Amino acid sequence: MDKEYLRNIWKYEEKIAHIHGWDFSHIHDRYEVENDLPWNYEQIVRQYLDNSSNILDYDTGGGEFLLSLNHPYSKTAATEGYPPNVKLCKNRLLPLGIDFKECNNPARIPFDDAAFNLIINRHGNFNAQEIYRLLRNDGVFVTEQVGSENDRDLVELVLPETEKPFPNLNLKEQLQHFENAGFHILKADEVCRPIVFYDVGAFVWFAHIIEWEFPGFSVDKCFEQLLKMQEMVEKDGRIVGTIHRYLIVVKK
């Protein structure tokens, strides 16, 4: 195991770590995640979707999933708050006629009361009371979320004793917010499942992208820990961590 050779490879991954929209294609086939969730987010969203619905995708990322739904653009709205993705959405969504607006405050979303039949949100922020305001009667909100225990075993490998960035993100606590806002719970589920990396460089790239989970991570700072990960790859062919996901579907 040539340590300096590995360092150079990992430093390269660190240097190029960025995404366009929410595109993880750089490490495609080098990691696996969300292959065994007990629900299918797209299928659930489509259960509540018809061409007459006005829909909003809050925190749409680069609009990739929203566009895959092929919903009538005149009845589609979206928000995003991350500046690089805001620029991308303006260029990608607005020319199609999608009502895109920049927003980074889930408690103040710039649309009228009762504007939507369906609001969707995957791995973004939300505010239950604001969602209630925006939905029409019998309107539905579908969200898949990343929980507080997400990747914690991987964080402990490279950054021991790092505090959880969002300790209250779990199904029990979040359901209470929706119940307090007046929603009827249609579906709720929560699971932990594996995330697998097949090389350390893929993990380095990932840890830089998910910087809120791995604060202060760098190859130089965590080099000895990364070498231990390399030993795992050489022994077992993989590094295995744990993701935490929960799903909530509610009706106004």
C-alpha positions as CSV (number, residue, x, y, z in Angstrom):
1,M,0.0,0.0,0.0
2,D,1.8,3.1,-1.3
3,K,0.6,5.8,1.1
4,E,1.6,8.8,-1.0
5,Y,0.1,7.3,-4.1
6,L,-3.2,6.9,-2.3
7,R,-2.9,10.4,-0.9
8,N,-2.6,11.8,-4.4
9,I,-5.6,9.9,-5.6
10,W,-7.7,11.0,-2.7
11,K,-6.5,14.6,-3.0
12,Y,-7.6,14.6,-6.6
13,E,-11.1,13.4,-5.6
14,E,-11.1,16.1,-3.0
15,K,-10.2,18.7,-5.5
16,I,-12.9,17.9,-8.0
17,A,-15.7,17.3,-5.5
18,H,-18.7,19.3,-6.7
19,I,-22.1,18.6,-8.2
20,H,-24.3,20.1,-10.8
21,G,-27.8,20.0,-9.6
22,W,-28.0,16.8,-7.5
23,D,-25.9,14.6,-9.7
24,F,-23.8,11.8,-8.2
25,S,-22.8,10.3,-11.5
26,H,-19.1,10.8,-10.7
27,I,-19.2,7.9,-8.3
28,H,-21.8,5.8,-10.1
29,D,-20.9,2.1,-9.8
30,R,-18.4,3.1,-7.1
31,Y,-21.1,3.1,-4.3
32,E,-24.6,1.9,-3.6
33,V,-27.4,3.5,-1.6
34,E,-31.2,3.4,-1.4
35,N,-31.4,0.2,-3.4
36,D,-33.5,-1.6,-0.7
37,L,-35.9,1.0,0.8
38,P,-39.3,-0.5,1.6
39,W,-41.0,2.3,-0.4
40,N,-40.6,3.8,-3.8
41,Y,-40.8,7.6,-3.6
42,E,-41.7,8.1,-7.2
43,Q,-44.5,5.5,-7.2
44,I,-46.0,7.2,-4.1
45,V,-45.9,10.6,-5.6
46,R,-47.5,9.3,-8.8
47,Q,-50.4,7.9,-6.7
48,Y,-51.5,11.4,-5.9
49,L,-50.7,13.0,-9.3
50,D,-53.1,13.7,-12.2
51,N,-52.9,16.2,-15.0
52,S,-55.4,18.6,-13.3
53,S,-53.3,18.9,-10.1
54,N,-51.3,22.0,-9.3
55,I,-48.0,20.7,-7.8
56,L,-45.0,22.2,-6.0
57,D,-41.6,20.6,-5.6
58,Y,-40.0,22.4,-2.6
59,D,-36.2,22.2,-2.6
60,T,-36.2,20.7,-6.1
61,G,-32.4,20.5,-6.4
62,G,-31.7,20.8,-10.1
63,G,-35.3,19.9,-11.0
64,E,-34.2,16.4,-12.2
65,F,-36.9,14.4,-10.4
66,L,-39.6,17.0,-11.0
67,L,-39.0,16.9,-14.8
68,S,-39.1,13.1,-14.7
69,L,-42.7,13.3,-13.6
70,N,-43.7,14.9,-17.0
71,H,-46.4,16.9,-15.3
72,P,-48.0,19.7,-17.3
73,Y,-45.6,22.6,-17.0
74,S,-48.4,25.1,-16.6
75,K,-49.5,23.3,-13.4
76,T,-46.0,22.9,-12.0
77,A,-44.1,25.0,-9.6
78,A,-40.7,24.6,-7.8
79,T,-38.4,26.3,-5.4
80,E,-34.7,26.0,-4.6
81,G,-32.4,27.9,-2.2
82,Y,-28.9,26.6,-3.0
83,P,-27.4,29.4,-5.2
84,P,-25.7,27.1,-7.9
85,N,-29.0,25.1,-8.2
86,V,-31.0,28.3,-8.3
87,K,-29.1,29.4,-11.4
88,L,-29.5,26.0,-12.9
89,C,-33.3,25.9,-12.3
90,K,-33.7,29.4,-13.8
91,N,-32.1,28.2,-16.9
92,R,-33.7,24.8,-17.0
93,L,-37.3,25.3,-15.6
94,L,-38.4,28.8,-16.4
95,P,-38.1,28.4,-20.2
96,L,-40.4,25.5,-19.9
97,G,-43.1,27.6,-18.2
98,I,-42.6,26.1,-14.8
99,D,-43.3,28.6,-12.0
100,F,-39.9,28.6,-10.4
101,K,-39.0,30.8,-7.4
102,E,-35.9,31.1,-5.3
103,C,-36.6,30.3,-1.7
104,N,-34.3,29.2,1.2
105,N,-36.9,29.7,4.0
106,P,-39.4,26.9,4.4
107,A,-41.5,29.0,6.7
108,R,-42.0,31.7,4.1
109,I,-42.6,30.1,0.7
110,P,-43.6,32.7,-2.0
111,F,-46.9,31.3,-3.2
112,D,-50.5,32.1,-2.3
113,D,-52.7,30.3,0.2
114,A,-54.3,27.0,-1.0
115,A,-52.3,27.1,-4.2
116,F,-51.5,23.4,-4.6
117,N,-53.1,20.0,-4.7
118,L,-49.8,18.2,-4.1
119,I,-46.5,19.3,-2.6
120,I,-43.5,17.1,-2.8
121,N,-40.1,17.3,-1.0
122,R,-37.3,14.8,-1.1
123,H,-34.3,15.3,1.2
124,G,-35.1,19.0,1.6
125,N,-36.3,21.2,4.4
126,F,-39.9,21.9,5.2
127,N,-42.2,23.6,7.7
128,A,-45.5,21.8,8.5
129,Q,-47.6,24.9,9.1
130,E,-46.4,26.5,5.9
131,I,-47.2,23.3,3.9
132,Y,-50.7,23.4,5.5
133,R,-51.2,27.0,4.3
134,L,-50.1,26.2,0.8
135,L,-52.3,23.1,0.3
136,R,-55.9,23.1,-0.8
137,N,-58.4,21.1,1.2
138,D,-57.7,17.4,0.7
139,G,-54.3,18.3,-0.6
140,V,-51.4,16.0,0.0
141,F,-47.8,16.4,1.0
142,V,-45.2,13.7,0.3
143,T,-41.7,13.8,1.7
144,E,-38.8,11.4,2.0
145,Q,-36.2,12.6,4.5
146,V,-32.7,11.9,5.7
147,G,-32.7,11.1,9.4
148,S,-30.4,12.2,12.2
149,E,-28.6,8.9,12.3
150,N,-27.6,9.1,8.6
151,D,-24.0,8.1,7.9
152,R,-23.1,8.3,11.6
153,D,-20.9,5.2,11.6
154,L,-18.9,6.7,8.6
155,V,-18.6,10.0,10.4
156,E,-17.3,8.2,13.5
157,L,-14.7,6.5,11.3
158,V,-13.1,9.7,10.1
159,L,-14.3,12.5,12.5
160,P,-14.9,10.8,15.9
161,E,-17.3,12.6,18.3
162,T,-18.7,14.9,15.7
163,E,-22.1,16.2,16.8
164,K,-25.2,15.4,14.8
165,P,-26.1,18.3,12.6
166,F,-29.9,17.7,12.8
167,P,-30.6,15.7,16.0
168,N,-34.4,16.1,15.7
169,L,-34.8,14.5,12.3
170,N,-36.7,11.3,13.1
171,L,-40.1,10.0,12.3
172,K,-41.7,10.4,15.8
173,E,-40.7,14.0,16.3
174,Q,-41.6,15.1,12.8
175,L,-45.0,13.4,12.8
176,Q,-45.8,15.4,15.8
177,H,-45.3,18.7,13.9
178,F,-47.8,17.5,11.2
179,E,-50.3,16.4,13.7
180,N,-50.0,19.7,15.5
181,A,-50.5,21.6,12.3
182,G,-53.8,19.7,11.7
183,F,-52.8,17.1,9.1
184,H,-54.2,13.6,8.8
185,I,-51.4,11.0,8.5
186,L,-51.8,8.8,5.5
187,K,-48.4,6.9,5.6
188,A,-45.3,6.9,7.8
189,D,-42.3,4.7,7.7
190,E,-38.7,4.8,8.9
191,V,-35.7,2.5,8.2
192,C,-31.9,2.2,8.4
193,R,-30.2,0.6,5.4
194,P,-26.6,0.0,4.2
195,I,-24.6,2.5,2.1
196,V,-21.6,0.8,0.4
197,F,-18.4,2.4,-1.0
198,Y,-16.1,0.2,-3.2
199,D,-13.1,2.6,-3.1
200,V,-11.9,5.2,-0.6
201,G,-11.8,7.9,-3.3
202,A,-15.5,7.6,-3.8
203,F,-16.0,8.1,-0.1
204,V,-13.7,11.2,-0.1
205,W,-15.7,12.8,-2.9
206,F,-19.0,11.9,-1.1
207,A,-17.8,13.3,2.2
208,H,-16.9,16.6,0.6
209,I,-20.3,16.9,-1.1
210,I,-22.2,16.1,2.1
211,E,-20.2,18.6,4.1
212,W,-22.8,19.2,6.7
213,E,-22.5,15.6,7.9
214,F,-18.7,15.6,7.7
215,P,-17.7,19.1,8.9
216,G,-14.0,19.9,8.5
217,F,-13.3,16.7,6.6
218,S,-10.2,16.7,4.5
219,V,-7.7,14.1,3.2
220,D,-4.9,15.6,5.1
221,K,-6.8,15.9,8.4
222,C,-8.3,12.4,8.1
223,F,-5.5,10.6,6.3
224,E,-4.8,7.9,8.9
225,Q,-8.5,7.1,9.2
226,L,-8.7,6.9,5.4
227,L,-5.8,4.4,5.4
228,K,-7.9,2.3,7.8
229,M,-10.8,2.5,5.3
230,Q,-8.3,1.4,2.6
231,E,-7.5,-1.7,4.7
232,M,-11.3,-2.5,4.8
233,V,-11.4,-2.3,1.0
234,E,-8.4,-4.5,0.6
235,K,-9.8,-7.0,3.0
236,D,-13.5,-7.0,2.3
237,G,-13.8,-5.1,-1.0
238,R,-16.0,-2.4,0.5
239,I,-16.7,0.1,3.2
240,V,-20.2,-0.2,4.7
241,G,-22.1,2.5,6.5
242,T,-25.7,3.1,7.5
243,I,-28.3,5.5,6.1
244,H,-31.4,6.7,8.0
245,R,-34.5,7.5,6.0
246,Y,-38.1,8.2,6.8
247,L,-41.2,8.8,4.7
248,I,-44.3,10.9,5.6
249,V,-47.4,11.3,3.5
250,V,-50.1,13.6,5.0
251,K,-53.4,15.1,3.9
252,K,-55.0,18.4,4.7
